[in-house]
Amino acid sequence: MRVSMRRLDRSRSIVATRSGTMTEQSVPPTGALPAGVQAPDFTLSATPDQTLSLSEMRGHPVILAFYPADWSPVCGDEMSLLNAVLPEFHRLGAQLVGISADGVWCHAAFAAERKLHFPLLADFEPKGEVARRYGVYRVQDGVADRALFVIDAEGVIRWSYVSPLGINPGADGILEALEKLSVRTEGAVS
């Protein structure tokens, strides 16, 4: 079982196992949808009686934060960090949603414990369907990759990133992508 992973280049990684031995492995290329592609629409449950669709959020940039599982240490840290940066996302006009294959009740407990102020959507039934459409579902593990997408107001992916599962990708890439969108929008208005 993997404990940590450090990237060497795009095709190789060093993997530390529980026993402490180090091995080099090939890293499969990501199948994540790239920038410039229309983001697939979806409707997912946010609560037991409420759904949210990507199309409902059109008109504003949207950040999709796919993550493997509620309650895992890295996922908890990542969602808490995104929550802390949420005011900056809002200042740049963006909406944030987290997506994993966990169910709505699990999301509700996790969000309450972490005091999250953005929706967590359940890609639960059929399991991982939206993550598959975005090219970030790990079939062998039954979870989503740790993947980030910035989608513009017209529904086009403008930035995407897939992080190794054990690494919190932070928010810098998201902020840079949103700032570029902001500059592009301001330039179009002038």
Backbone torsions as a table, in degrees:
resi	resn	phi	psi	omega
1	MET	NA	139.4	-178.7
2	ARG	-77.3	140.0	175.4
3	VAL	-107.9	-43.8	177.9
4	SER	-148.1	163.4	-177.0
5	MET	-145.4	130.4	178.9
6	ARG	-122.6	127.0	-177.9
7	ARG	-74.5	134.6	172.1
8	LEU	-97.3	-48.7	174.5
9	ASP	-154.1	-170.2	-175.4
10	ARG	-69.6	-17.7	-174.8
11	SER	-116.8	-6.3	-177.7
12	ARG	-132.2	152.6	174.9
13	SER	-147.6	156.5	172.5
14	ILE	-99.8	129.6	-178.0
15	VAL	-117.8	126.4	175.2
16	ALA	-94.5	127.1	179.6
17	THR	-93.2	170.3	179.4
18	ARG	-57.9	-33.0	-179.6
19	SER	-76.3	-7.9	178.1
20	GLY	94.8	-4.3	178.3
21	THR	-75.2	151.2	179.9
22	MET	-110.5	133.6	176.1
23	THR	-133.4	151.3	176.6
24	GLU	-100.6	134.8	-178.6
25	GLN	-134.7	156.1	172.2
26	SER	-74.7	142.5	175.9
27	VAL	-106.1	121.0	-179.5
28	PRO	-63.9	143.5	178.0
29	PRO	-63.9	145.6	-179.3
30	THR	-72.5	143.8	176.5
31	GLY	-103.6	14.7	-177.5
32	ALA	-61.4	142.7	176.3
33	LEU	-59.9	135.5	-177.1
34	PRO	-88.9	171.4	174.1
35	ALA	-60.8	145.4	178.5
36	GLY	96.1	-8.6	-179.0
37	VAL	-95.5	142.3	174.6
38	GLN	-64.1	129.0	179.6
39	ALA	-70.9	129.5	177.4
40	PRO	-62.3	133.6	177.0
41	ASP	-72.8	156.5	177.5
42	PHE	-156.9	160.7	170.7
43	THR	-131.6	122.3	-179.5
44	LEU	-130.8	158.1	178.2
45	SER	-76.9	132.2	174.4
46	ALA	-100.5	-31.3	176.1
47	THR	-142.0	174.5	179.3
48	PRO	-58.6	-26.6	-177.1
49	ASP	-124.7	20.2	-177.5
50	GLN	-140.8	133.1	176.6
51	THR	-115.5	164.2	177.1
52	LEU	-139.5	133.9	178.9
53	SER	-111.6	147.3	174.7
54	LEU	-59.4	-40.2	-178.6
55	SER	-61.6	-27.5	176.9
56	GLU	-67.0	-21.9	-176.7
57	MET	-96.8	1.9	179.8
58	ARG	-58.4	152.7	-178.1
59	GLY	100.1	-12.0	178.2
60	HIS	-138.7	151.8	171.5
61	PRO	-62.9	147.8	179.8
62	VAL	-128.6	137.3	174.0
63	ILE	-107.4	121.3	172.9
64	LEU	-102.3	122.0	178.1
65	ALA	-114.4	94.3	174.9
66	PHE	-77.3	139.3	178.4
67	TYR	-146.1	154.7	-173.2
68	PRO	-65.0	-49.0	-171.8
69	ALA	-163.0	141.7	169.8
70	ASP	-61.0	151.1	172.3
71	TRP	78.2	-8.2	175.8
72	SER	-78.7	148.4	-174.8
73	PRO	-57.7	-47.6	-177.5
74	VAL	-67.3	-40.8	179.3
75	CYS	-63.1	-42.5	178.1
76	GLY	-61.6	-43.8	178.4
77	ASP	-64.9	-41.5	-179.8
78	GLU	-63.6	-47.0	-178.6
79	MET	-65.6	-37.7	177.5
80	SER	-65.0	-40.3	178.2
81	LEU	-64.3	-45.7	178.4
82	LEU	-61.4	-37.3	177.3
83	ASN	-62.7	-40.1	179.5
84	ALA	-66.5	-31.0	-178.9
85	VAL	-89.9	-4.9	-176.8
86	LEU	-50.6	-42.7	178.3
87	PRO	-59.0	-35.4	178.4
88	GLU	-70.0	-39.9	175.4
89	PHE	-59.2	-44.8	179.9
90	HIS	-64.5	-39.0	178.2
91	ARG	-59.1	-33.2	179.0
92	LEU	-89.0	8.9	174.5
93	GLY	81.7	10.8	-173.9
94	ALA	-98.9	151.1	173.3
95	GLN	-108.6	142.6	-178.9
96	LEU	-114.8	135.7	169.7
97	VAL	-134.6	141.3	172.8
98	GLY	-99.1	145.4	-178.8
99	ILE	-137.2	126.7	170.7
100	SER	-145.6	172.2	-178.8
101	ALA	-81.6	2.8	176.1
102	ASP	-71.6	158.1	-179.1
103	GLY	-81.1	170.1	-175.7
104	VAL	-63.9	-35.6	-179.4
105	TRP	-69.2	-39.1	175.9
106	CYS	-63.0	-45.8	177.6
107	HIS	-59.0	-43.0	-177.7
108	ALA	-60.9	-45.2	179.9
109	ALA	-66.7	-43.1	-180.0
110	PHE	-63.1	-46.5	-179.8
111	ALA	-63.3	-39.6	178.7
112	ALA	-66.0	-44.6	-179.7
113	GLU	-62.4	-40.9	-177.7
114	ARG	-89.9	-2.4	-179.4
115	LYS	54.9	48.3	-179.4
116	LEU	-81.1	141.7	-177.4
117	HIS	-117.5	34.4	175.3
118	PHE	-144.2	155.9	-176.1
119	PRO	-72.4	141.9	170.0
120	LEU	-108.1	123.0	-176.1
121	LEU	-102.5	139.5	-176.5
122	ALA	-93.1	106.4	175.2
123	ASP	-89.4	57.9	-163.6
124	PHE	-98.0	-41.2	-173.8
125	GLU	-140.4	110.0	-3.0
126	PRO	-71.2	141.2	-172.3
127	LYS	-56.5	122.2	174.5
128	GLY	72.7	13.9	-176.1
129	GLU	-59.5	-44.2	-179.1
130	VAL	-70.7	-42.4	177.0
131	ALA	-58.3	-39.5	177.3
132	ARG	-60.7	-43.8	-178.2
133	ARG	-65.3	-26.8	177.0
134	TYR	-92.0	-0.3	177.5
135	GLY	75.9	25.6	-175.3
136	VAL	-129.3	31.1	177.8
137	TYR	-102.2	131.2	178.9
138	ARG	-95.9	91.6	-175.5
139	VAL	-56.0	-43.8	-176.6
140	GLN	-63.2	-26.9	-178.6
141	ASP	-104.4	-15.4	-178.8
142	GLY	71.9	25.6	-179.6
143	VAL	-137.8	166.3	173.9
144	ALA	-79.2	153.4	167.8
145	ASP	-65.8	165.0	170.7
146	ARG	-84.4	96.5	-170.8
147	ALA	-133.4	144.6	-179.6
148	LEU	-123.8	138.8	176.5
149	PHE	-132.9	135.1	170.0
150	VAL	-110.5	123.2	-176.1
151	ILE	-115.5	133.8	-177.9
152	ASP	-78.6	177.8	-175.2
153	ALA	-63.0	-21.2	179.2
154	GLU	-94.1	0.0	177.7
155	GLY	90.3	18.8	178.6
156	VAL	-100.4	133.2	176.5
157	ILE	-67.3	125.3	179.5
158	ARG	-108.0	-16.9	179.2
159	TRP	-160.7	139.7	173.5
160	SER	-144.4	151.3	-178.6
161	TYR	-152.4	135.1	174.1
162	VAL	-116.0	124.3	-178.9
163	SER	-100.8	150.5	170.3
164	PRO	-55.4	147.1	-174.5
165	LEU	-54.8	-37.7	-175.1
166	GLY	-86.5	8.0	-176.6
167	ILE	-122.6	126.1	175.0
168	ASN	-74.5	118.1	-176.3
169	PRO	-74.7	-9.1	-178.9
170	GLY	71.7	-166.0	-175.4
171	ALA	-121.6	-1.9	-175.9
172	ASP	-58.5	-45.7	-179.8
173	GLY	-62.0	-39.8	178.1
174	ILE	-62.5	-48.1	-178.3
175	LEU	-62.3	-41.3	177.8
176	GLU	-62.0	-43.9	179.8
177	ALA	-64.0	-41.9	179.2
178	LEU	-66.2	-38.2	178.5
179	GLU	-65.3	-39.0	176.1
180	LYS	-63.6	-40.6	176.9
181	LEU	-62.2	-41.7	-179.3
182	SER	-62.4	-43.2	178.7
183	VAL	-65.5	-42.7	179.6
184	ARG	-61.7	-43.3	-179.2
185	THR	-66.6	-43.8	178.9
186	GLU	-63.0	-38.8	178.7
187	GLY	-65.2	-35.1	180.0
188	ALA	-72.3	-29.9	-178.3
189	VAL	-77.1	-34.2	-176.1
190	SER	-62.4	NA	NA
